[in-house]
Amino acid sequence: MIAFGSILGLQCLLLASRVDATAVFAHFMVQNAFSYDSVADWTADIVAAQAIGIDGFALNTAVDDYEVDRYTDAFAAAEAADFKFFISFDMTYDWASADMVSLVQTYASSSAYYQWNGLPLVSTYDGDNQDNDFWQDFKDALEDAGITISLAPAFVDFRDPSEATGMFETYTSIDGFFNWWSWPEDVAADLTTATDLAYQAGISAAGRTGPYIMAVSPWQFKELGGELDWVEQSDELWKYRWEQAISDVKPDIVEIVTWNDYGESHYISDINPNVDLGDLAPLYVNGFVHAGWRTMAQYYISWYKTGTAPAITEDQVVYWYRAYPKAITCSEGDLPRNSDFPSDSVFAFSMLTSAATITLTVGDSTASFDAPAGIAIGSVPFSTEDAQSPVIEIVRNGATVKSGTGAIAISTTSCAYYNFNPLVGIVE
């Protein structure tokens, strides 16, 4: 997808030695594999993920029979492609421990099952609604079956850095931790690494064997009614969160949240037209492609794994923007929580072989920024004019060398359904 050559610029400020990085996974919603009926369906996702350096999927799995039924084709595809999976039990559903044990038993010996320090890795979404005895009994039952696992759950109620020590004291059964929180918490400010660093340190202080899994996400928005309507401050999240992982936290594993959770707008996969998204999610998902974010991910994944910012040999600009200003009144839906947080702007992330000017135009609104070789980011405010599509140009030595136009015009006068999900495009 990306060609890399020489590089200077902003990344030089963030270079950090990374010789101990292990892997990058993407959180995969198995519920969105309902329509998958062959190995080929899984192979398509695997090929797209491998193309940008993703090593595997964390299989977010609920108790629905069809989700577990999809594992046969999934593991067949992964084994053939040398791709890895680990199970991430969705504990917002009523999992019985015996069923969890059975699922791990069935697949832990697969060549596609990911091993952390020689042990099958098991994770969760949520799960601190169960006590330590539940998790210890789960591990003991697997031990009795001859399987020793590494358990690194995402206990989502634990976000406060001050609670890290107490969590490990309470849950003596867990070996590592997955910090699900990869967005600011209802504040119009950048996410800090305080939670990451506290729980990462807590693993070592408690004498556990890890891993520490850090979530990295590009966005957070959903509009599914009532309490399920919200947006978090995400304008430049996909850039700075990766840089936090590389330069500050240096986690054992990065988990991208997500590959295909369309309903929360943080998918980086192509939109699968066969996935049943229900009645509401398609109103803000269909047409809002995110494929350009994979280009950025490929760059940062390489940097995370090698410890060196990859060189760039092709000029590219990844850009993203919402189709409506935040103050617009839509015909249906409700204004989401935190609706005032996002900036009414088009954002552009440049990846350049040599210095150039990035010019951004939306109707009567124009801005430009001088971008060095390497990476940089800039933005332009929305226009007050209606139905204007952003135009992004790479200008070097007074000449436009590449340009692109956003596929969706920004409407300032009307919208059918509240939508804070961005369209992501790329100039290449």
KAJOCOR-V838973 format. One record per pair of residues at least 6 apart in sequence whose C-alpha atoms are under 6 Angstrom apart, sorted by the first residue. I is the first residue (numbers start at 1). GAP is how many residues later the second one is. If there is no record, write none. Layout:
I&GAP / I&GAP
This chain:
3&310 / 3&311 / 4&307 / 4&308 / 4&309 / 5&306 / 5&307 / 5&308 / 6&305 / 6&306 / 7&304 / 7&305 / 7&366 / 7&367 / 8&365 / 8&366 / 9&363 / 9&364 / 9&365 / 10&365 / 14&233 / 16&231 / 17&290 / 18&289 / 21&231 / 21&284 / 22&230 / 22&231 / 23&230 / 24&30 / 24&31 / 24&229 / 24&230 / 24&231 / 25&29 / 25&30 / 25&31 / 25&32 / 25&230 / 26&31 / 26&229 / 26&230 / 26&232 / 26&233 / 27&30 / 27&31 / 27&229 / 27&230 / 27&231 / 27&232 / 28&29 / 28&30 / 28&31 / 28&32 / 28&231 / 28&232 / 29&31 / 30&30 / 30&31 / 30&37 / 31&36 / 32&243 / 39&34 / 39&38 / 42&32 / 43&34 / 52&246 / 56&27 / 56&28 / 56&29 / 57&28 / 58&27 / 58&28 / 58&29 / 58&30 / 59&28 / 59&29 / 60&28 / 60&29 / 60&30 / 61&28 / 61&29 / 62&28 / 78&34 / 79&33 / 83&29 / 84&28 / 84&29 / 84&30 / 85&28 / 85&29 / 86&27 / 86&28 / 86&35 / 87&35 / 88&35 / 88&36 / 89&35 / 90&34 / 90&35 / 91&34 / 91&35 / 91&36 / 97&41 / 114&6 / 115&6 / 119&30 / 119&31 / 120&29 / 121&28 / 121&29 / 122&29 / 123&28 / 123&29 / 123&30 / 124&29 / 124&30 / 125&29 / 126&28 / 126&29 / 126&30 / 127&28 / 128&27 / 132&39 / 136&37 / 150&25 / 151&23 / 151&24 / 152&23 / 152&24 / 152&25 / 152&26 / 153&24 / 153&25 / 154&24 / 154&25 / 154&26 / 161&34 / 161&37 / 164&35 / 164&38 / 165&37 / 175&33 / 175&34 / 175&35 / 176&34 / 176&35 / 176&36 / 177&35 / 178&35 / 179&35 / 180&35 / 182&33 / 182&34 / 182&35 / 184&7 / 188&45 / 188&153 / 200&12 / 211&41 / 212&39 / 212&40 / 213&40 / 213&41 / 214&37 / 214&40 / 214&41 / 215&39 / 215&40 / 215&41 / 216&40 / 216&41 / 217&39 / 217&40 / 218&19 / 218&20 / 218&48 / 219&15 / 219&47 / 220&11 / 220&12 / 220&44 / 220&45 / 220&46 / 221&9 / 221&10 / 221&43 / 221&44 / 222&7 / 222&8 / 222&41 / 222&42 / 223&6 / 229&107 / 230&106 / 230&107 / 231&107 / 233&108 / 233&109 / 246&58 / 258&8 / 258&9 / 259&8 / 259&9 / 259&10 / 260&7 / 260&9 / 261&6 / 263&18 / 265&156 / 268&22 / 268&23 / 270&21 / 284&135 / 288&135 / 289&134 / 289&135 / 290&134 / 292&26 / 292&132 / 292&133 / 292&134 / 303&6 / 312&41 / 313&40 / 315&36 / 315&37 / 315&38 / 316&35 / 316&111 / 316&112 / 317&32 / 317&33 / 317&34 / 317&109 / 317&110 / 318&30 / 318&31 / 318&107 / 318&108 / 319&28 / 319&29 / 319&105 / 319&106 / 320&26 / 320&27 / 320&102 / 320&103 / 320&104 / 321&25 / 321&101 / 321&102 / 322&100 / 323&87 / 324&86 / 324&87 / 325&19 / 330&85 / 330&86 / 330&87 / 330&88 / 331&85 / 331&86 / 332&84 / 332&85 / 333&84 / 333&85 / 344&37 / 344&38 / 345&35 / 345&36 / 345&37 / 346&33 / 346&34 / 347&31 / 347&32 / 348&29 / 348&30 / 348&31 / 349&27 / 349&28 / 350&25 / 350&26 / 351&23 / 351&24 / 352&21 / 352&22 / 353&20 / 354&19 / 355&16 / 355&17 / 355&18 / 356&15 / 356&39 / 356&40 / 357&12 / 357&13 / 357&14 / 357&37 / 357&38 / 358&10 / 358&11 / 358&35 / 358&36 / 359&8 / 359&9 / 359&33 / 359&34 / 360&6 / 360&7 / 360&8 / 360&31 / 360&32 / 361&29 / 361&30 / 362&21 / 362&26 / 362&28 / 363&20 / 363&25 / 364&19 / 365&18 / 367&13 / 386&25 / 386&26 / 387&22 / 387&23 / 387&24 / 388&21 / 388&22 / 389&17 / 389&20 / 390&15 / 390&16 / 391&13 / 391&14 / 392&11 / 392&12 / 393&9 / 393&10 / 394&6 / 394&7 / 394&8 / 395&6 / 404&23
